[in-house]
Amino acid sequence: MNARERADAAWSRLVEGNRRFADNEVEYPRQDRETRERLQEAQAPDAAVLSCSDSRVPPEIIFDQGLGDLFTIRTAGEVVDDAVLESLEYAVRHLGVCLIVVLGHQHCGAVEAAIKVLQGEENTEDEGFRSILMRKVGASARLAFDSDLDTPDDVERIHVAQTLEALVMDSSVIRQAVHNGEVSLVGARYCVDTGKVEVLSY
């Protein structure tokens, strides 16, 4: 099985797991002692997920996955910084990850805060707005507004796209792996009210 086939299979597994989660038919796979013992010496996940730190959006749960299935990185607003890039590069170089998923979500607090700033409802001189979190999410919000897309849902989708672009632009390792067909990228958005993951790009 080549890298693209592995990525397709990994994404299909995540989609099916999310269907089970949304339909309240979770299986809690690979969460037993046998799996834990098998993974003591090494890990070999097919997929890495960069998601928001929001407590309502744990990737292993919403995709109904188990131990060793996902290499997960979580930051507020799924913001990319050096630690995120180096973690994903490690997953690509040393773990053989063939799929990277950027997972945004509905009702994202970082997006809502960025929108309030752009609409003049919060002081842009506030210390929090100058942080990397608000600079990155704020840039996505400004891009959405410039395209007449001004709802939180719109901004969340734009931010996922911008985050994917940042991964490729800022990491030569990821960029080369994507170019060589060794890694596939997926943009997705989790809907808090339905439990379903919306596919934005693949």
N, C-alpha and C positions, 0 to 999 in steps of 0.2 A: 504494500500500500504506500503510495507516494504521499508527500506532505499535504497536497491539496485534498486528496481523498481522506487522509487522517483528519484534516480540519473540517471537512464536510461532515464526517462521522461524529466528531466531537460536538459540532454545533447542533447536529440533529439530536444528539443525546441531551444537550442542554434544553433545546426546544421541547422535547418530549417530557423532560423533568419539570419544566415550567408548566406544561399542560397539566401534569398530575397535581402540581401544587395549586394551581388556580382552580382545579376541579375537586380539590380536597380528597385526592386519591394518592397522597404521598406514600412512597415506599421506604424512605430512609435507607437507601442502598449503601453498601460498603461502610457501615458504621459499627461493625462487630469486632470482636477481639481478634479474629483471624486476620482481618484487614489491617488492624493496628499493628499486629506482630509482623505481618509481611512487609510493612513500610518502615520498620525500625532502621534499616540500614540505608535506604535510598527512597527517592520519590521520582516519579516520571509522569507528571500531569500533562495532558495534551493541550489544555487551555489555561490561559492567564486571563484574569478579569480585573480591570481597573474600575472601581465603582465608588460611589459616594459613601462617606462614613455614616450616613443616616442609619439609625438603629432599625428602621423599618425595611432596609434593603440589604439583608445579608445574602450574598450570592449563593452560598452553599444551600441555603434553605429555599430560596425562591426558584432555584433550578433543581431542587431535590437531588443533590449530589452527596457524595460521601468523602471519607478520608482519602487524600491523595489525588482527588479528581481535579481540583482547581488550585492554581497558584494565584492567590487573591491579594490585591493591593487596594487599600481604601484610604481616600483622603476626602476632606470636606469639598463638595462640589466636583468630585473626581478631577481635582486640579493636578496638573503635571509639574513636578519639580525635579531636581537632580536625583533625589532618592527614588522617585517613581521610575525615572528613566533607567537608572542603574539596576533597579530590581527587575524590571522587564527585560533588560539586556541579559541579566543573569539567567532568567527563565529561558530565553531564546538560545543563548550560547551553551549553557551547562545542563539544562533540563530537557532541551529539545522540544519546547513548546511550539506547536504549529498554528495556534489560534490565539489571537488577542482580542478580547471583547472590552469595549468601553461602554459602561452601563450607567446611563443617567436615570433620572426618575421623576415622577410626578410629585408636585408639592415640595420641590427642592428649596430649602431655606436659603441657600447661597444665591440661587437665581432670584428668589423673591426679594432678597436684600439688594441685589444689584439693580433690579427694576425700580425699587423705591428710590435709590440714589439717582438714577437717570431721570426719574419723574420729579425730582426735587423734594422728595418726602423725607430724605435723610441728608445730613450734612456730609458733603464729600471731603471735608477736612478731617472727618472722624478717623482716628487711628486705624480702625478696622478696614476702612476702604482702601487704605494704602498698602494693605497686606497683599501677598501674592494671591491669596484666595480671591479677593475682590477685584484685583487687577485683571486676573484671568477671566473670571466669570463676568466681570463688567465689560470686558472687550467683546465677549460673545453677545451680551445683551445689547451693546451699541450696534454691533453688526446686524442683529435681528431687527432692531428699531429702524436702522437705515434702509432695510428692505421691507418696511411696513409690516413687520411681524412682531407684534408687541404683546402677545399673551404669554403667560408663564410657560405654557406648553410649547409655544414656538421657540422661546429662548432656550428651554431645556434641550430641544432637538438640535438647535444651532450649536449649543455648547458641546454636545456630543461630537458633532462634526468637527468643530474646532479642536477638540481634544485629540481626536484621531489624527488630524493634520499635524498637531504639535508633536505627537509621537514620531511621525515619519520625518518631519523637518528637523527635529532636535536630536534625533538618535541615528547615527550612521549605521549602527548595528541593526536596528529595526528596519531602517530604510533599505539596506542591502538584502536583508532576509525577505522582505516583501517583494523586492525587485526580482530576486532569484526564485520566487515561488515557494520559499521554505516556510513562510508565515502568512496566514490570512488574517484580515482585520474585519471585525464586525462592530457596527454601531447599533446600540439598542437602548431602549427606555422602558423602565419598569413603571407600570401603572398601579399606584398604591390602592386605588379603589376597587380594582378588579383582580389584582394578583397576576396579571398577564404582562409578558414582556413584548414590547412592540419592536419589530426589526426596522431599523432606520437605514442601514446600508450593509452590504455583504459582498 
